[in-house]
């Protein structure tokens, strides 16, 4: 018997509900596919910006950037839904690994693009640490302080995060300036392999402690937050995971295309510190959704989760990205310069020292966040006016 319109609607509704539960929305379900298709078209079609006048180049790039940024938000939305489904601290780890996969893939892709660019990885990693420790943390502490006056955090977990971050930054961004075997700012092959293994071991040990014996040190003392909406939207876990992976591939390919265009444009305009600008662009792109997640957590008075997301992304960037970039450098024979200039080392030391003081008491307020933001403004100024 033919179905009535009401019966057809009732039959189709569960299918629509399943798509909504699995992807969050129609856009969340299909945008990763669109981004991947666009990226494949651009790369397989050998589309480039060579010979295109600057105004037209910017006009053609803007829609690609818009789709890429929107896809980043969608991918992190899927990752956050998975995170809320599996709980802490595994949830934060999903977000962190997703962001690190994007950044490492983009840096390696840019290293393989065109002429050798030995300082791109250094600038991207340094930008990530400064954006997180000065910018994201500053905004989180300021927003949380203005909303809740004072916020508490778990000193044991935060101190462990800072200790890992300080050790990783010192080994990878500062130590190369003081080695004698290779040139200033560079590691020899043996030193690069050894430091990469140390980064992996240190970050792996931290993850093991975070997920097992010391798991309670990275959880808010306020009790589990209410996330009913996320729990309801976390259905179709496998579909979300597949869409997240598809979106990551699309983002990496699009980011490589856009970053290469930016790098070429800055070179034509003879802009100083073009590597620093491109590195800051890559770091900002991959950190934007995770930063918003951390700020929202601080606004909900979940400061420990906010710090876990922010500092965890910085630790993962160094602990995982540097070894990946080192392997790519050794395989391809392209040079890799990791040592920072003296001015950047000074900024890095200031940011990490202020972070130690800010989290040392286990209680923060808006004034503490303001200090971090001042350092972040100084970092931005020195990129524009070196």
QUITA-V925042 format. One record per backbone hydrogen bond with DSSP energy under -0.5 kcal/mol. NH is the residue of the N-H (numbers start at 1). CO is the residue of the C=O. E is the energy in kcal/mol with one decimal. If there is no record, write none. Layout:
# QUITA-V925042
<<NH & CO & E> <NH & CO & E>>
This chain:
# QUITA-V925042
<<8 & 4 & -2.4> <9 & 5 & -2.2> <10 & 6 & -2.2> <11 & 7 & -2.2> <12 & 8 & -2.3> <13 & 9 & -1.7> <14 & 10 & -0.8> <15 & 11 & -0.6> <16 & 12 & -2.2> <17 & 13 & -2.8> <18 & 14 & -2.4> <19 & 15 & -2.0> <20 & 16 & -2.4> <21 & 17 & -2.8> <22 & 18 & -2.7> <23 & 19 & -2.7> <24 & 20 & -2.2> <29 & 25 & -1.6> <30 & 26 & -2.0> <31 & 27 & -2.6> <34 & 30 & -2.2> <35 & 31 & -2.9> <36 & 32 & -2.2> <37 & 33 & -2.4> <38 & 34 & -2.7> <39 & 35 & -2.4> <40 & 36 & -2.4> <41 & 37 & -2.2> <42 & 38 & -2.3> <43 & 39 & -2.3> <44 & 40 & -2.9> <45 & 41 & -1.9> <46 & 43 & -1.0> <47 & 42 & -2.1> <52 & 49 & -1.8> <57 & 53 & -2.5> <58 & 54 & -2.4> <59 & 55 & -2.0> <60 & 56 & -2.4> <61 & 57 & -1.7> <62 & 58 & -1.9> <63 & 59 & -0.7> <64 & 60 & -0.6> <65 & 61 & -2.5> <66 & 62 & -2.6> <67 & 63 & -2.4> <68 & 64 & -2.4> <69 & 65 & -2.9> <70 & 66 & -2.3> <71 & 67 & -2.3> <72 & 68 & -2.1> <73 & 69 & -1.9> <74 & 70 & -2.1> <75 & 71 & -3.0> <76 & 72 & -2.4> <77 & 73 & -1.7> <78 & 74 & -2.2> <79 & 75 & -2.4> <80 & 76 & -2.6> <81 & 77 & -2.2> <82 & 78 & -2.3> <83 & 79 & -2.3> <84 & 80 & -2.6> <85 & 81 & -1.5> <86 & 82 & -2.2> <87 & 83 & -1.7> <91 & 87 & -2.6> <93 & 89 & -1.7> <94 & 90 & -1.8> <95 & 91 & -1.7> <96 & 92 & -2.4> <97 & 93 & -2.8> <98 & 94 & -2.2> <99 & 95 & -2.2> <100 & 96 & -2.6> <101 & 97 & -2.4> <102 & 98 & -1.7> <103 & 99 & -2.3> <104 & 100 & -2.8> <105 & 101 & -1.9> <106 & 102 & -2.4> <107 & 103 & -2.6> <108 & 104 & -2.3> <109 & 105 & -2.4> <110 & 106 & -2.5> <111 & 107 & -2.3> <112 & 108 & -1.8> <113 & 109 & -0.6> <113 & 110 & -0.7> <114 & 112 & -0.5> <120 & 117 & -1.1> <123 & 119 & -2.4> <124 & 120 & -2.3> <125 & 121 & -2.5> <126 & 122 & -2.8> <127 & 123 & -2.4> <128 & 124 & -2.0> <129 & 125 & -2.2> <130 & 126 & -2.4> <131 & 127 & -2.9> <132 & 128 & -2.3> <133 & 129 & -2.9> <134 & 130 & -2.1> <135 & 130 & -1.2> <136 & 131 & -3.4> <137 & 132 & -2.6> <138 & 134 & -0.6> <139 & 135 & -2.5> <140 & 136 & -2.7> <141 & 137 & -2.7> <142 & 138 & -2.2> <143 & 139 & -3.1> <144 & 140 & -2.7> <145 & 141 & -2.2> <146 & 142 & -2.5> <147 & 143 & -1.9> <148 & 144 & -2.8> <149 & 145 & -1.9> <150 & 148 & -2.7> <151 & 364 & -2.1> <153 & 362 & -1.9> <155 & 153 & -0.8> <157 & 217 & -0.6> <158 & 154 & -2.2> <159 & 155 & -2.6> <160 & 156 & -1.8> <161 & 157 & -2.1> <162 & 158 & -2.5> <163 & 159 & -2.5> <164 & 160 & -2.2> <165 & 161 & -2.4> <166 & 162 & -2.9> <167 & 163 & -2.2> <168 & 164 & -2.5> <169 & 165 & -2.6> <170 & 166 & -2.4> <171 & 167 & -2.2> <172 & 168 & -2.0> <173 & 169 & -2.5> <174 & 169 & -0.9> <174 & 170 & -0.7> <175 & 170 & -2.5> <177 & 174 & -1.6> <178 & 175 & -2.3> <179 & 176 & -0.6> <185 & 176 & -1.6> <186 & 176 & -0.6> <186 & 183 & -2.1> <192 & 188 & -3.0> <193 & 189 & -2.3> <194 & 190 & -2.5> <195 & 191 & -2.8> <196 & 192 & -2.2> <197 & 193 & -2.2> <198 & 194 & -2.2> <199 & 195 & -2.3> <200 & 196 & -2.2> <201 & 197 & -2.7> <202 & 198 & -2.8> <203 & 199 & -2.6> <204 & 200 & -2.7> <205 & 201 & -2.4> <206 & 202 & -2.0> <207 & 203 & -2.5> <208 & 204 & -2.3> <209 & 205 & -2.3> <210 & 206 & -2.7> <211 & 207 & -2.2> <212 & 208 & -1.2> <214 & 209 & -1.7> <215 & 212 & -1.3> <217 & 214 & -1.4> <218 & 215 & -1.7> <219 & 216 & -1.1> <223 & 220 & -0.9> <227 & 225 & -0.6> <231 & 227 & -2.5> <232 & 228 & -2.3> <233 & 229 & -1.6> <234 & 230 & -0.5> <234 & 231 & -0.9> <235 & 232 & -0.6> <240 & 236 & -2.3> <241 & 237 & -2.2> <242 & 238 & -2.3> <243 & 239 & -2.6> <244 & 240 & -2.4> <245 & 241 & -2.0> <246 & 242 & -2.4> <247 & 243 & -2.5> <248 & 244 & -2.1> <249 & 245 & -2.0> <250 & 246 & -2.2> <251 & 247 & -2.6> <252 & 248 & -2.4> <253 & 249 & -2.1> <254 & 250 & -2.4> <255 & 251 & -3.1> <256 & 252 & -2.1> <257 & 253 & -1.7> <258 & 254 & -2.7> <259 & 255 & -3.0> <260 & 256 & -2.0> <261 & 257 & -1.6> <262 & 258 & -2.5> <263 & 259 & -2.8> <264 & 260 & -2.2> <265 & 261 & -2.3> <266 & 262 & -2.6> <267 & 263 & -1.9> <268 & 264 & -2.1> <269 & 265 & -2.1> <270 & 266 & -0.5> <270 & 267 & -0.7> <271 & 266 & -2.3> <274 & 271 & -0.6> <277 & 273 & -1.7> <278 & 274 & -2.6> <279 & 275 & -2.8> <280 & 276 & -2.3> <281 & 277 & -2.2> <282 & 278 & -2.4> <283 & 279 & -2.4> <284 & 280 & -2.7> <285 & 281 & -2.5> <286 & 282 & -2.1> <287 & 283 & -1.9> <288 & 284 & -1.5> <291 & 287 & -3.0> <292 & 288 & -2.1> <293 & 289 & -2.1> <294 & 290 & -2.1> <295 & 291 & -2.5> <296 & 292 & -2.5> <297 & 293 & -1.9> <298 & 294 & -2.1> <299 & 295 & -2.1> <300 & 296 & -1.4> <301 & 298 & -1.5> <302 & 297 & -3.1> <306 & 302 & -2.0> <307 & 303 & -2.7> <308 & 304 & -2.6> <309 & 305 & -2.4> <310 & 306 & -2.3> <311 & 307 & -2.4> <312 & 307 & -0.7> <312 & 308 & -1.5> <313 & 309 & -1.5> <314 & 310 & -1.4> <315 & 311 & -2.4> <316 & 312 & -2.4> <317 & 313 & -2.1> <318 & 314 & -1.7> <319 & 315 & -3.1> <320 & 316 & -2.3> <321 & 316 & -0.9> <321 & 317 & -1.1> <322 & 317 & -0.6> <322 & 318 & -1.0> <324 & 320 & -1.6> <325 & 321 & -2.9> <326 & 322 & -2.7> <327 & 323 & -2.3> <328 & 324 & -2.2> <329 & 325 & -2.4> <330 & 326 & -2.5> <331 & 327 & -2.4> <332 & 328 & -2.3> <333 & 329 & -1.7> <334 & 329 & -0.5> <337 & 118 & -2.1> <338 & 185 & -1.9> <338 & 336 & -0.6> <339 & 185 & -2.2> <340 & 173 & -2.5> <345 & 341 & -2.3> <346 & 342 & -2.1> <347 & 343 & -2.0> <348 & 344 & -2.5> <349 & 345 & -2.6> <350 & 346 & -2.3> <351 & 347 & -2.6> <352 & 348 & -2.4> <353 & 349 & -2.4> <354 & 350 & -2.6> <355 & 351 & -1.8> <356 & 352 & -1.9> <357 & 353 & -1.9> <358 & 354 & -2.9> <359 & 355 & -2.1> <360 & 356 & -0.6> <360 & 357 & -0.5> <361 & 357 & -0.5> <364 & 151 & -2.5> <366 & 149 & -0.5> <369 & 365 & -1.5> <370 & 366 & -2.0> <371 & 367 & -1.5> <372 & 368 & -1.3> <373 & 369 & -2.0> <374 & 370 & -1.8> <375 & 371 & -1.6> <376 & 372 & -1.9> <377 & 373 & -2.3> <378 & 374 & -1.9> <379 & 375 & -2.0> <380 & 376 & -2.3> <381 & 377 & -2.4> <382 & 378 & -2.1> <383 & 379 & -1.1> <384 & 380 & -1.9> <385 & 381 & -3.5>>
